[in-house]
Amino acid sequence: MHSKTAQKWWSALATACILAVLCLLAAAAADDALYAFTHNGQDVVVLGQIDKMSGDTATVQVRELLRSSKSQRGASPLHSEQVAATITVKGLSAFAAGDRVLLSLQKKGGSYQVDMGAYRASSTELPLQITEPDGAASAQSACLTVFANSRGALCDFTLQDGSAFLEYRGQRYQVYSPAQGFLDPQVPGTPQLQPTYPAAGSNWFTRLQSPVLFGLLGLGALAVLFFFWQLRRRARRRTVRLKNGVHQHDD
């Protein structure tokens, strides 16, 4: 009897430990994803509006590009001229045409894939409010609201016991609590950054930025020049023959 009781007790303890570890891992993963999102851990962060949907793939009109004032190790975000004003994004099944979104994206070929998260935005103009895809507020979405409204100037956040905090110049500001939701921090001395816009054009234009395609275009240009040079050369030869024929006829 005691053996069965002890066995049940140990089983319950093991289950509790496993659940605790899973919770810690989930919290760590959320922290890591938030840190990467706010420290240039993706190819690009886009603020835009979904134009149309096909399955989980969307055509997104890019209104603004956001870039963090700090980069994680190894970060290499795309330059603004490498991002078109209209892009194709995969992994947006939770959204619909007309939705405004804040997206962490990785470029794959001529399209993009959701990387560190996709969130709903109240507007494509600042200031705005970021929420989860279902419209709910969360600690992460509160941090991203502050991040987006500062255009990446405020980027250091901590998640703790369901709450979220901004760390800036040695000060801590609470930006989210489970009881109150989003808390707008009043941060003195926040830099006023200018917006960064995408390049004009669509996906096909950004594909031309590939070094391989540039090389192919260069070879194509050389081939065209060679073709016209040959035509000109043949025309000169024909002119010389005609002139020689005229001289012989006069004689």
PAKOLKOL-554104 format. One record per residue (C-alpha): residue number from 0; z, x negated, y. Coordinates in steps of 0.2 Angstrom, whole numbers, plus 5000, padded with zeros to 4 digits. Each point is the difference from the previous one (the first is absolute). Example, Ala and Ser with C-alpha at 12.3 -4.5 7.8 and 13.67 -1.06 7.14 Angstrom:
# PAKOLKOL-554104
NODE     k      Z      X      Y
NODE     0   5039   4938   4978
NODE     1   4997   4994   5017
END
This chain:
# PAKOLKOL-554104
NODE     k      Z      X      Y
NODE     0   5000   5000   5000
NODE     1   5005   4986   5012
NODE     2   4984   4991   4995
NODE     3   4989   5015   5005
NODE     4   5009   5002   5016
NODE     5   4998   4982   5004
NODE     6   4982   5000   4996
NODE     7   4997   5015   5011
NODE     8   5009   4991   5014
NODE     9   4990   4984   4998
NODE    10   4984   5011   5000
NODE    11   5005   5009   5016
NODE    12   5004   4983   5008
NODE    13   4984   4992   4995
NODE    14   4990   5015   5006
NODE    15   5009   4999   5017
NODE    16   4997   4982   5001
NODE    17   4981   5002   4997
NODE    18   4999   5014   5013
NODE    19   5009   4989   5012
NODE    20   4988   4985   4997
NODE    21   4985   5012   5002
NODE    22   5007   5006   5016
NODE    23   5002   4982   5006
NODE    24   4983   4996   4995
NODE    25   4993   5015   5008
NODE    26   5009   4996   5016
NODE    27   4994   4982   4999
NODE    28   4982   5005   4998
NODE    29   5001   5012   5015
NODE    30   5007   4986   5010
NODE    31   4986   4988   4994
NODE    32   4987   5013   5004
NODE    33   5007   5003   5017
NODE    34   5001   4982   5004
NODE    35   4982   4996   4995
NODE    36   4994   5016   5010
NODE    37   5009   4994   5016
NODE    38   4996   4981   4998
NODE    39   4981   5000   4997
NODE    40   5001   5000   4981
NODE    41   4984   5010   4999
NODE    42   4982   4997   5006
NODE    43   5002   5013   5014
NODE    44   5011   5014   5006
NODE    45   4990   5015   5007
NODE    46   5005   5014   5011
NODE    47   4986   5013   4998
NODE    48   4994   5017   4995
NODE    49   4992   5006   4984
NODE    50   4983   5007   5003
NODE    51   4996   5006   4982
NODE    52   5006   4999   4982
NODE    53   4992   4998   4983
NODE    54   5013   4999   4986
NODE    55   5012   4987   5006
NODE    56   4988   4991   5011
NODE    57   4999   5003   5018
NODE    58   4989   4996   5015
NODE    59   5012   4994   5014
NODE    60   4997   4999   5018
NODE    61   5010   4985   5006
NODE    62   5008   5003   5017
NODE    63   5011   4984   5001
NODE    64   5005   4985   4990
NODE    65   5018   4994   4999
NODE    66   5005   4982   4997
NODE    67   5018   4994   4998
NODE    68   5007   4987   5012
NODE    69   5007   4991   4985
NODE    70   4991   4996   4984
NODE    71   5006   4997   4982
NODE    72   4996   4984   4991
NODE    73   4982   5000   4995
NODE    74   4995   5015   5011
NODE    75   4981   5000   5005
NODE    76   4996   5016   5009
NODE    77   4982   5004   5004
NODE    78   4995   4998   5018
NODE    79   4995   5016   5010
NODE    80   4982   4995   5000
NODE    81   5000   5001   4981
NODE    82   5006   5018   5000
NODE    83   4987   5014   5003
NODE    84   5004   5015   5010
NODE    85   4996   5011   4985
NODE    86   5006   4994   4983
NODE    87   5002   5007   4982
NODE    88   5017   5000   4993
NODE    89   5005   5003   4982
NODE    90   5017   5007   4994
NODE    91   5003   5014   5012
NODE    92   5001   5015   4989
NODE    93   5016   5006   5009
NODE    94   4990   5003   5016
NODE    95   4986   5011   5006
NODE    96   4986   5000   5013
NODE    97   5007   5000   5018
NODE    98   5017   4992   4995
NODE    99   5005   4985   5011
NODE   100   5006   4985   4991
NODE   101   5009   4983   5000
NODE   102   4993   4990   4986
NODE   103   5003   4983   4993
NODE   104   4984   4994   4992
NODE   105   4992   4987   4990
NODE   106   4981   4997   5001
NODE   107   4990   5001   4984
NODE   108   4982   4997   5002
NODE   109   4993   5012   5013
NODE   110   5015   5012   4999
NODE   111   5019   5000   5001
NODE   112   5014   5004   4988
NODE   113   5018   5006   5005
NODE   114   5011   4985   4998
NODE   115   5018   5001   5007
NODE   116   5000   5018   5003
NODE   117   4991   5015   5009
NODE   118   5010   5011   5012
NODE   119   4997   5015   5011
NODE   120   4999   4998   5019
NODE   121   5003   5014   5013
NODE   122   4986   4992   5011
NODE   123   4988   4986   5002
NODE   124   5007   4997   5017
NODE   125   5017   4991   5004
NODE   126   5014   5006   5000
NODE   127   4999   5008   4983
NODE   128   5011   5005   4985
NODE   129   4997   4993   4982
NODE   130   5005   5010   4985
NODE   131   4997   5000   4981
NODE   132   4984   5007   4994
NODE   133   5009   5017   4996
NODE   134   5006   5000   5018
NODE   135   5018   4995   4996
NODE   136   5010   4988   5010
NODE   137   5006   4984   4991
NODE   138   5009   4984   5004
NODE   139   4983   4991   4998
NODE   140   4990   5012   5011
NODE   141   5013   4998   5013
NODE   142   4998   4981   5000
NODE   143   4981   5002   5001
NODE   144   5001   5012   5014
NODE   145   5009   4986   5010
NODE   146   4988   4987   4994
NODE   147   4985   5011   5005
NODE   148   5006   5005   5017
NODE   149   5004   4982   5004
NODE   150   4983   4994   4994
NODE   151   5008   4988   4988
NODE   152   5012   4992   5012
NODE   153   5015   5008   4991
NODE   154   4998   4995   4982
NODE   155   5017   4995   4992
NODE   156   5008   5014   4991
NODE   157   5014   5002   4987
NODE   158   5003   5014   4988
NODE   159   5018   5003   4996
NODE   160   5009   5015   4991
NODE   161   4986   5012   5005
NODE   162   5000   4995   5018
NODE   163   4988   4988   5009
NODE   164   5003   4987   5013
NODE   165   4989   4990   5012
NODE   166   5005   4982   5003
NODE   167   4994   4993   5017
NODE   168   5006   4985   5010
NODE   169   5017   5000   4991
NODE   170   5004   5018   5002
NODE   171   4999   5014   4987
NODE   172   4994   5018   5004
NODE   173   5001   5014   4988
NODE   174   4983   5009   4999
NODE   175   5004   5012   4986
NODE   176   5015   5009   4992
NODE   177   5000   5012   4985
NODE   178   5009   5013   5011
NODE   179   4991   4998   5016
NODE   180   4983   4994   4995
NODE   181   4990   4989   5012
NODE   182   5010   4992   5014
NODE   183   4989   4993   5014
NODE   184   5007   4983   5005
NODE   185   5001   4995   5018
NODE   186   4995   4982   4999
NODE   187   5000   4990   5016
NODE   188   4987   4987   5003
NODE   189   4988   5007   4987
NODE   190   4983   4992   5003
NODE   191   4986   5011   5006
NODE   192   4986   4996   4989
NODE   193   4982   5005   5004
NODE   194   4990   5010   4986
NODE   195   4989   4992   4988
NODE   196   4984   5009   4996
NODE   197   4988   4999   4985
NODE   198   4982   4993   5002
NODE   199   4986   5013   5003
NODE   200   4990   5006   4985
NODE   201   5004   5005   4982
NODE   202   5003   4992   4984
NODE   203   4983   4993   4998
NODE   204   5002   4989   5015
NODE   205   5017   4993   4994
NODE   206   4991   4995   4984
NODE   207   4989   4989   5010
NODE   208   5015   4989   5004
NODE   209   5000   4993   4982
NODE   210   4995   4982   5000
NODE   211   4989   5003   4985
NODE   212   4990   5014   5009
NODE   213   4999   4989   5015
NODE   214   4992   4986   4990
NODE   215   4988   5013   4992
NODE   216   4996   5006   5017
NODE   217   4997   4982   5006
NODE   218   4988   4997   4986
NODE   219   4991   5016   5003
NODE   220   4998   4995   5019
NODE   221   4993   4983   4994
NODE   222   4988   5008   4988
NODE   223   4993   5011   5014
NODE   224   4998   4986   5012
NODE   225   4991   4990   4986
NODE   226   4988   5015   4997
NODE   227   4996   5001   5019
NODE   228   4997   4981   5001
NODE   229   4988   5002   4985
NODE   230   4991   5014   5009
NODE   231   4999   4990   5016
NODE   232   4994   4984   4990
NODE   233   4986   5010   4991
NODE   234   4995   5008   5017
NODE   235   4998   4982   5007
NODE   236   4989   4994   4986
NODE   237   4989   5015   5001
NODE   238   4998   4997   5019
NODE   239   4995   4982   4996
NODE   240   4987   5005   4987
NODE   241   4992   5013   5012
NODE   242   4999   4987   5014
NODE   243   4992   4987   4988
NODE   244   4988   5013   4994
NODE   245   4995   5004   5018
NODE   246   4997   4982   5004
NODE   247   4989   4997   4984
NODE   248   4989   5016   5005
NODE   249   4997   4993   5017
NODE   250   4994   4983   4993
END
